[in-house]
């Protein structure tokens, strides 16, 4: 009696999905974080949408940052929301400052309005405009991720460190 081969792991099968709500966007970002094993790149205007204040998101990021050689590169136009409303992320930066960077965009990139969340240069969420919830989630699609990775790198190149992981006192 022949048996059929097991179904492939859906986490690694290439797939693409259109997203139309903030809830779907938040879930998709969580998927990218869960799939990442070495590099997470995040570009957003201010992290005010997409679940960045939640305890679950902070736990997922901490699990990622605990991985050997994990790197989280986060760049935003404005850090005020991060500083005032994302205390868990700020706490992660203090603990994992060796693996996590938070930068502010430079003048050259201030007009960028499409958010990027990229895991391992192969999984991504691309939000077309921060004023709309519409986005695309792509899993295990490195060729499609390549131009977004290049765009992230261009935005990153304009930036400067915004928040540090150390607290210095007198």
Residue, then its C-alpha position, 0 to 999 in steps of 0.5 A: x500500500x503506497x502512501x502519499x508524501x507528507x504535505x510540505x511545510x506551509x511555513x516554507x512554501x512560497x506564497x503571496x497574499x494581499x492584505x486589506x486590514x490593519x489586523x491582517x497587517x499585524x498578523x503578517x508582520x508577526x509571521x515574518x518575525x516568526x520566520x526570520x532566523x538571522x536578519x529583520x529589517x523594519x522601515x516604518x514612519x513611526x511604528x504606530x500601526x501594526x502591533x508594535x506596542x503589544x506584549x506578544x510582539x515584544x516576546x516574538x522579537x525577544x525570541x528572535x533576538x535570542x537566536x545566534x547572530x540575529x540582527x534587528x535593524x529598525x529605522x523610522x521617520x519619527x521616534x516619539x511614538x517608539x519612545x513614549x508608547x513602546x516601552x517593551x521595545x525600548x527595554x529590548x534595545x537596552x538588553x539586546x543593544x548588541x543585536x538591535x539598532x534603532x535609527x531615524x531616517x535622513x532628509x533624503x528618505x523622509x518622503x518614503x511612505x511605504x513601510x517595509x518589514x523584511x525577514x532574512x531577505x526572503x519573507x516580507x510585508x510591504x505596506x504600499x502607503x502608511x495612510x492605507x492598510x493595504x499591503x502584500x505578505x510574501x513568504x519564501x520569495x527571495x527574488x521578489x524581496x530583493x528590490x525591497x531589501x535594496x530599498x531598505x538599504x537605501x533608506x538605512x544609508x540615509x539614517x543616523x542612530x536614534x536610540x541607544x541601548x545604554x543608559x548613562x547617568x551621572 
